[in-house]
Amino acid sequence: MTGGETKRRKVDLYMRNWLYPLAYPIRKRQILDRWEKVGRPNPPPAYFKHDYLKQLAAENPHLTKFVETGTWKADTLWQLRNHFETLHSAELDFELFLAAKKRLARFEHIRLWQGHSPEILNLILENNESPTLFWLDAHYMSGGVIGAGVCPVLAELEAIFDHCSESTGHIILIDDARNFIPAGDYPTLAEVTAYVKLHWSSYDVRVQNDMIHCQLTKLD
Ligand SMILES: C[S@@+](CC[C@H](N)C(=O)[O-])C[C@H]1O[C@@H](n2cnc3c(N)ncnc32)[C@H](O)[C@@H]1O
């Protein structure tokens, strides 16, 4: 990394620690108002997704653990820090991992991991009994590092299926559903659906608000 980039990241970290919490509500209102005004195009802004995750946590109090792949700037962790007993996040990029560690250093219930997400999930999920909200969001971003493939979601799901039980009631959300199309670098929605159904046949897979939702079928 160049000296300029290091300085830019330091400034960014400072802004996120001190200005972000103050500016967040104002910025959120502006962005969401603008988004509503233009007819709620896909994808919804990150602010919308944060609220959606909080709502999901409130509606499913049995979910005590949050596991994220792709930490990025740790904004989602920051937003959800008071909504789960424990939170874990895996980031491939070492610099992003270090910055997130600094940002969240005072929260003992948040654990950050550095490495390729499927390998980290194997560590996080060893003996996992806690009902978990998974937020699978690791993928290549320009300027970042590239791991084994652009989007490791199928290997992430494999780690989840290896360690977790279908009957526990975990919810898996996969972000950026719009990218799971043929001819891209991601698996298709049909491939993801088939993979989930193969392992957890009582799970529904549907897309809502640009997120792929995988959860136990509700019995009426
Ligand atoms: C869209 S960002 C994540 C945003 C974050 N989840 C949030 O909600 O604010 C994607 C992140 O995934 C990371 N990433 C890419 N490939 C990865 C991999 N194989 N394992 C872990 N992280 C990865 C990128 O470096 C980037 O920080």
PDBQT file of the ligand as one rigid body, heavy atoms in Angstrom, charges set to zero:
ROOT
HETATM    1  C1  LIG A 301     -19.549  -5.793   0.047  1.00  0.00    +0.000 C 
HETATM    2  S1  LIG A 301     -18.157  -5.800   1.080  1.00  0.00    +0.000 S 
HETATM    3  C2  LIG A 301     -18.852  -6.279   2.624  1.00  0.00    +0.000 C 
HETATM    4  C3  LIG A 301     -19.743  -5.227   3.240  1.00  0.00    +0.000 C 
HETATM    5  C4  LIG A 301     -20.119  -5.542   4.680  1.00  0.00    +0.000 C 
HETATM    6  N1  LIG A 301     -20.572  -6.906   4.818  1.00  0.00    +0.000 N 
HETATM    7  C5  LIG A 301     -21.216  -4.616   5.165  1.00  0.00    +0.000 C 
HETATM    8  O1  LIG A 301     -22.370  -5.088   5.294  1.00  0.00    +0.000 OA
HETATM    9  O2  LIG A 301     -20.943  -3.452   5.417  1.00  0.00    +0.000 OA
HETATM   10  C6  LIG A 301     -17.303  -7.260   0.576  1.00  0.00    +0.000 C 
HETATM   11  C7  LIG A 301     -16.077  -7.558   1.426  1.00  0.00    +0.000 C 
HETATM   12  O3  LIG A 301     -15.717  -8.926   1.218  1.00  0.00    +0.000 OA
HETATM   13  C8  LIG A 301     -14.324  -9.031   1.302  1.00  0.00    +0.000 C 
HETATM   14  N2  LIG A 301     -13.931 -10.331   0.701  1.00  0.00    +0.000 N 
HETATM   15  C9  LIG A 301     -13.793 -10.648  -0.615  1.00  0.00    +0.000 A 
HETATM   16  N3  LIG A 301     -13.485 -11.939  -0.773  1.00  0.00    +0.000 NA
HETATM   17  C10 LIG A 301     -13.434 -12.468   0.487  1.00  0.00    +0.000 A 
HETATM   18  C11 LIG A 301     -13.163 -13.773   0.991  1.00  0.00    +0.000 A 
HETATM   19  N4  LIG A 301     -12.892 -14.782   0.155  1.00  0.00    +0.000 N 
HETATM   20  N5  LIG A 301     -13.189 -13.965   2.342  1.00  0.00    +0.000 NA
HETATM   21  C12 LIG A 301     -13.469 -12.926   3.179  1.00  0.00    +0.000 A 
HETATM   22  N6  LIG A 301     -13.733 -11.669   2.749  1.00  0.00    +0.000 NA
HETATM   23  C13 LIG A 301     -13.726 -11.441   1.432  1.00  0.00    +0.000 A 
HETATM   24  C14 LIG A 301     -13.837  -7.807   0.554  1.00  0.00    +0.000 C 
HETATM   25  O4  LIG A 301     -12.501  -7.500   0.856  1.00  0.00    +0.000 OA
HETATM   26  C15 LIG A 301     -14.824  -6.750   1.045  1.00  0.00    +0.000 C 
HETATM   27  O5  LIG A 301     -14.334  -6.098   2.190  1.00  0.00    +0.000 OA
ENDROOT
TORSDOF 0
